Amino acid sequence: MLHRIFILFLVLFSFPGFLPGINIENGDRKDGFEFSVNRRSVSIPAKISNNLVVIPMRINDSPPLNFILDTGVNTTILTEPMIAYMFDFMPEDLVYVLGLGGEGIIEAGMSRNLTFNIRGITGENMNLVVIPEGILSFSELFGFPVHGIIGNDLFSRFPVRINYRTNTVRVFRESTYRIRRNSEIIPLEIENNKPYVHVHVTGDTPEKSDSLKLLLDMGATNPVFLSHSYTHLTEERIPSFLGKGISGELVGEMGRLEKITLGDFTLKRPLVAYPQKEFMAASNLMFEWEGILGAGILSRFHMIIDYNKERVILRKNRNFNKDFRGNLSGIEIIAQGIRFNEYKVNHVRKNSVAYEQDIRPGDKIINIDRMDISRMDIDEIVGIFNQSPGTVVSMNILRDNEILRKRIQLREDI
């Protein structure tokens, strides 16, 4: 993968009256999401990029904004604070947010008593964490405007079905959905408004195995994240850039498990990421962290997440048996410009093929294989850099006003 996102945050403190992730009734006033149409379910069009699901939502009188759908967050957050000022819902209070990454705890604002509108669903008296300018831009990672993250506010109210093949999200009023043949019901443990599942992992030898409780996290692009205490599972690991989140960049090591078993489903040779210890130290004070089951695995299923019945229903989709591929080039890119059609190298993995060819962070990609990349979206470019090992990719890059020609032969280093 060429652009990784890792979203996990906790609201540590706010002024009295804010309970993160909790919807209440106050007299005749209902807080939280309710259906605004007389239907048993509503279908929401989604954009899916790098296995992450993005849905449209309005806040008060705003136009549709794009929010990442993420089971790993409690309170809805806005990462583009200018939106709050443009549409007059400026933060009223101060909160402290803990995320994974190099920056640790950050200060953010809290806006209250907002109205959220998703197709056929309305949330009244909602809270919104507003992240300061310059902390995180999801838009440059997706290549289109992305304004924030929504999670528990929606999942705690309704069952949600995600179809990664048709780019649709269906929200059910109640647990009246149909369970298809060949589906499996996996128990969820809901702790602090977050869903956990039990899995069995096998490392690079059969003797290296363990049963773990992992956070089911739609906001983590990699297949599996494990605490650094489980590095014994995979002897072969390489230093890697693991993603970018609320508290900065996340680095660590990447390896490969022999298999992971979830219920009766077994996925072979998934990639596993181990964040560095120091990046986890602050968060470990807040909760016990064994690991995360991320979107790199979840996207291989048709999935219904039902917090009320404490279960997730999984059925294989056509992605199930695809190989888990690492970053074959070693390049991480971001999209820039007004139309997000200018591409810059953001990270280069040490000892990767890109590193060996002296491709550097800050290089601007002009074209790839003589194709005009200004007409491509970021996922198309990711696809070119993630073809099969052995494929030769040529590109022109701009560095210090000089155009350089580079050729790399894609290679699987894990």
C-alpha positions in Angstrom: 0.0 0.0 0.0 1.2 3.5 -0.8 -0.9 5.6 1.6 -1.7 4.2 5.0 -4.1 5.6 7.6 -4.3 4.6 11.2 -7.1 6.1 13.2 -7.4 5.5 16.9 -8.1 8.2 19.5 -9.4 8.7 23.0 -10.9 11.9 24.4 -9.1 12.1 27.7 -10.7 15.2 29.3 -13.3 17.8 28.6 -15.2 20.3 30.6 -18.2 18.9 32.6 -21.2 17.7 30.7 -19.5 15.9 27.8 -19.7 12.1 27.8 -17.9 10.8 24.7 -19.8 8.3 22.6 -23.0 8.4 24.8 -26.5 9.3 23.4 -29.1 10.1 26.0 -32.7 11.2 26.3 -33.3 14.4 28.2 -37.0 14.9 28.9 -38.7 15.2 25.6 -35.5 15.9 23.8 -33.9 13.0 22.0 -30.2 13.0 21.5 -28.4 10.9 18.9 -29.3 9.4 15.5 -32.8 8.5 14.6 -34.4 7.5 11.3 -36.0 10.5 9.5 -37.8 8.3 7.0 -40.4 5.6 7.5 -38.3 2.7 6.3 -36.7 -0.4 7.9 -33.3 0.5 6.3 -31.5 3.2 4.3 -28.8 2.8 1.7 -25.9 5.2 1.8 -23.5 5.6 -1.2 -19.9 5.3 -0.1 -16.5 5.9 -1.6 -13.9 3.2 -0.8 -10.2 4.0 -1.0 -7.4 1.9 0.3 -10.0 -0.3 2.1 -11.5 2.7 4.0 -15.1 3.6 3.7 -16.1 7.3 3.3 -19.8 8.4 3.5 -21.4 11.9 3.0 -22.9 13.7 6.0 -24.1 17.3 6.6 -23.5 19.2 9.8 -26.2 21.8 10.5 -26.5 23.8 7.2 -23.3 22.6 5.6 -23.1 20.9 2.2 -22.4 17.2 2.2 -19.0 16.5 3.9 -17.0 13.3 3.6 -16.5 11.3 6.8 -14.5 8.1 7.2 -16.7 5.3 8.8 -14.6 3.9 11.6 -15.4 1.5 14.4 -12.3 2.6 16.3 -13.5 6.1 17.4 -16.0 7.1 20.0 -16.9 10.7 19.1 -17.3 12.2 15.6 -14.3 14.3 14.7 -13.7 17.1 12.2 -10.2 17.3 10.8 -10.8 20.4 8.7 -11.5 23.2 11.3 -12.2 25.8 8.7 -15.6 24.0 8.1 -16.6 24.8 11.6 -15.9 28.5 11.1 -17.5 28.7 7.7 -20.8 27.2 8.9 -20.8 28.7 12.4 -20.4 25.8 14.7 -17.1 26.9 16.3 -15.8 24.9 19.3 -17.1 25.9 22.7 -14.8 23.9 25.0 -11.3 22.4 25.1 -10.6 18.7 25.1 -7.5 16.6 25.0 -7.1 13.9 22.5 -4.8 10.9 22.7 -3.9 9.1 19.5 -1.2 6.8 18.4 1.8 8.4 16.8 4.7 10.6 17.7 2.9 13.7 19.0 1.0 12.0 21.9 -1.7 14.1 23.4 -3.1 17.1 21.4 -5.5 19.9 22.3 -8.7 20.1 20.3 -12.0 21.9 20.5 -15.5 20.6 21.2 -18.7 21.9 19.4 -22.0 20.9 20.8 -25.7 20.7 20.1 -25.2 20.1 16.4 -27.4 18.3 13.8 -25.9 15.6 11.7 -27.7 14.5 8.5 -27.0 11.3 6.7 -29.4 10.0 4.0 -32.5 9.1 5.9 -31.0 9.5 9.3 -30.7 12.6 11.5 -28.7 13.1 14.7 -29.8 15.8 17.1 -27.8 17.5 19.8 -24.6 15.9 18.6 -21.0 16.6 19.8 -18.1 17.1 17.5 -14.4 17.1 18.3 -12.6 19.7 16.1 -8.9 19.0 15.4 -6.7 22.1 15.0 -5.5 23.2 11.6 -2.3 21.4 10.3 -2.6 18.3 12.5 -3.9 15.9 9.9 -5.1 16.1 6.4 -7.0 13.1 5.2 -7.7 14.7 1.8 -4.1 14.4 0.7 -4.1 10.7 1.6 -7.4 10.0 -0.2 -7.0 12.3 -3.2 -10.4 13.9 -2.6 -11.8 16.1 0.2 -12.3 14.2 3.4 -13.4 16.2 6.4 -13.4 13.8 9.4 -14.4 10.5 11.0 -17.6 9.1 12.4 -17.9 6.0 14.4 -19.7 5.1 17.6 -22.3 7.8 17.2 -23.7 5.7 14.3 -22.7 2.1 15.2 -24.1 2.3 18.8 -27.5 3.2 17.4 -28.1 0.9 14.4 -26.8 -2.3 12.7 -24.7 -1.3 9.8 -23.9 -3.5 6.7 -20.8 -2.7 4.6 -20.5 -4.0 1.1 -16.9 -3.3 -0.1 -17.7 -4.6 -3.6 -20.7 -2.3 -4.4 -19.4 0.7 -2.4 -22.6 0.8 -0.3 -23.4 1.1 3.4 -26.9 0.0 4.6 -28.1 1.1 8.0 -31.0 -0.8 9.6 -33.5 0.6 12.0 -33.4 -2.7 14.0 -31.7 -6.1 13.8 -34.1 -7.2 11.0 -31.5 -7.8 8.3 -31.4 -11.1 6.5 -28.4 -13.4 7.3 -27.3 -14.9 4.0 -26.1 -18.5 3.5 -22.4 -19.1 4.1 -22.4 -16.3 6.7 -20.8 -16.7 10.1 -21.9 -14.9 13.3 -18.8 -13.8 15.2 -19.3 -12.6 18.8 -18.3 -9.0 19.6 -17.2 -7.7 23.0 -18.1 -4.1 23.3 -15.7 -2.3 25.7 -15.7 1.5 26.1 -17.9 1.7 23.0 -15.3 -0.2 20.9 -15.8 -3.7 19.3 -13.4 -6.5 20.0 -13.1 -10.0 18.4 -11.2 -13.1 19.4 -8.8 -14.5 16.8 -6.1 -17.1 16.6 -2.8 -16.2 15.0 0.1 -18.4 13.8 3.5 -17.0 13.3 6.2 -18.1 10.9 6.3 -21.5 12.5 3.5 -23.7 13.9 4.9 -23.5 17.4 4.5 -19.7 17.4 0.8 -19.2 17.9 -1.5 -17.3 20.2 -5.1 -16.4 20.9 -5.7 -12.7 21.0 -8.5 -10.2 21.5 -8.2 -7.5 18.8 -10.0 -4.3 18.2 -12.2 -4.5 15.1 -11.1 -1.3 13.5 -12.4 -0.1 10.1 -10.0 2.9 10.3 -6.8 1.0 10.1 -5.7 0.2 6.5 -3.3 -2.6 7.3 -4.6 -6.2 7.9 -3.3 -6.6 11.4 -1.6 -4.5 14.1 -0.1 -6.2 17.1 1.6 -4.9 20.2 5.3 -5.0 20.1 5.3 -7.8 22.8 4.2 -10.2 20.0 7.1 -9.6 17.7 8.3 -13.2 18.5 5.6 -14.4 16.1 7.5 -13.3 13.1 11.3 -13.5 13.0 11.6 -11.7 9.6 10.5 -8.1 9.9 11.5 -4.9 8.2 11.4 -1.3 9.4 8.3 0.4 8.0 6.1 3.5 8.0 2.9 2.2 9.3 0.5 5.1 8.9 -0.5 8.6 9.8 -3.1 9.4 12.5 -4.4 12.0 14.8 -1.2 12.2 16.8 1.3 12.1 14.0 3.1 9.5 12.0 3.4 5.9 13.2 6.5 3.9 12.5 7.5 0.4 13.5 8.1 -3.0 11.8 6.2 -5.1 9.3 6.2 -8.9 9.1 4.0 -11.7 7.9 1.9 -14.2 9.8 1.4 -17.7 8.5 -2.3 -17.4 9.1 -5.0 -15.8 11.2 -8.3 -17.5 12.1 -11.5 -15.6 12.8 -14.3 -18.0 13.6 -14.2 -20.6 10.9 -12.5 -18.3 8.4 -8.7 -18.7 7.9 -6.7 -16.1 6.0 -3.2 -17.1 4.9 0.0 -15.0 5.2 -1.5 -11.7 6.2 0.8 -8.7 6.8 1.2 -7.7 10.4 2.4 -4.3 11.7 4.2 -3.8 15.0 4.2 -0.1 16.1 7.3 1.0 18.0 7.0 0.8 21.8 7.5 4.5 22.4 4.5 5.3 20.1 2.3 3.1 22.2 3.5 4.1 25.7 0.9 6.9 26.3 -2.0 4.8 25.0 -1.0 1.8 27.0 -1.6 3.9 30.2 -5.2 4.2 29.1 -6.2 0.7 27.9 -4.7 -2.7 27.4 -3.6 -3.0 23.8 -3.1 -6.4 22.2 -3.8 -5.4 18.7 -6.1 -4.5 15.9 -7.9 -6.3 13.1 -7.9 -3.8 10.3 -9.6 -3.0 7.0 -7.0 -5.0 5.1 -8.8 -8.1 6.4 -12.3 -6.7 6.9 -12.5 -5.6 3.3 -12.4 -9.3 2.3 -15.9 -9.8 3.7 -19.5 -8.7 3.3 -20.0 -7.4 6.9 -22.8 -6.5 9.2 -21.8 -4.9 12.5 -24.5 -5.0 15.2 -23.4 -3.5 18.5 -26.9 -4.1 20.1 -26.6 -7.9 19.6 -22.9 -7.8 20.1 -22.0 -9.6 16.9 -20.5 -9.1 13.5 -21.7 -11.2 10.6 -19.2 -12.1 8.0 -19.5 -13.6 4.5 -16.6 -14.0 2.1 -16.5 -11.6 -0.9 -14.3 -11.9 -4.0 -11.4 -10.4 -2.3 -11.1 -13.1 0.3 -8.4 -15.2 -1.4 -6.3 -12.4 -2.8 -2.7 -12.3 -1.8 -1.7 -9.9 0.9 0.9 -7.7 -0.7 3.3 -5.3 1.0 4.5 -2.0 -0.4 6.4 -3.3 -3.5 8.1 0.0 -4.3 8.7 1.4 -0.8 7.1 4.7 -1.8 4.3 6.4 0.1 2.6 9.2 -1.8 0.2 12.1 -1.1 -2.1 14.1 -3.4 -1.8 17.8 -3.6 -3.1 20.8 -5.6 -6.6 22.2 -5.8 -7.9 19.1 -7.6 -5.6 16.7 -5.7 -4.0 15.6 -9.0 -0.4 16.5 -8.2 1.5 13.7 -6.5 4.5 13.9 -4.1 6.6 11.3 -2.4 5.9 11.5 1.3 8.0 8.5 2.6 10.5 6.1 1.2 11.2 2.8 3.1 14.8 2.2 3.8 16.4 -0.5 1.7 13.4 -0.7 -0.6 13.7 -0.6 -4.4 12.8 3.1 -4.4 15.5 3.8 -1.7 18.0 2.0 -3.8 17.2 4.2 -6.8 17.6 7.3 -4.8 13.9 8.4 -4.8 13.5 10.8 -1.9 10.7 12.3 0.2 9.6 15.6 -1.4 10.2 14.4 -5.0 7.2 15.4 -7.2 6.1 12.6 -9.6 5.6 14.0 -13.1 4.6 10.9 -15.0 4.6 7.1 -14.7 5.3 4.8 -17.6 4.9 7.9 -19.8 1.3 8.3 -18.6 -0.1 11.7 -17.6 -0.8 11.1 -13.9 -2.8 14.4 -13.5 -5.7 12.4 -15.1 -5.3 9.6 -12.5 -6.6 9.3 -9.0 -4.4 8.2 -6.1 -5.8 4.7 -6.1 -4.8 4.2 -9.8 -1.3 5.3 -9.0 -1.3 2.9 -5.9 -2.3 0.2 -8.3 0.6 0.8 -10.6 3.1 0.7 -7.7 1.4 -2.4 -6.4 1.5 -4.6 -9.4 3.1 -8.1 -9.2 6.7 -8.4 -8.1 9.2 -8.1 -11.0 7.2 -5.5 -12.8 9.4 -2.6 -14.0 7.9 0.9 -13.4 9.5 4.0 -14.9 8.8 7.6 -13.8 10.0 11.2 -14.2 10.3 13.1 -10.9 11.0 16.8 -10.2 13.6 17.6 -7.6 15.1 21.1 -7.1 13.8 22.2 -10.5 15.5 19.3 -12.2 13.6 16.4 -13.9 15.1 13.0 -13.1 14.3 9.7 -14.8 13.9 6.7 -12.4 13.2 3.0 -13.0 12.3 0.6 -10.3 11.6 -3.2 -10.4 8.9 -4.0 -7.9 9.9 -6.3 -5.2 8.2 -8.0 -2.2 10.5 -7.5 0.8 8.4 -9.2 3.4 
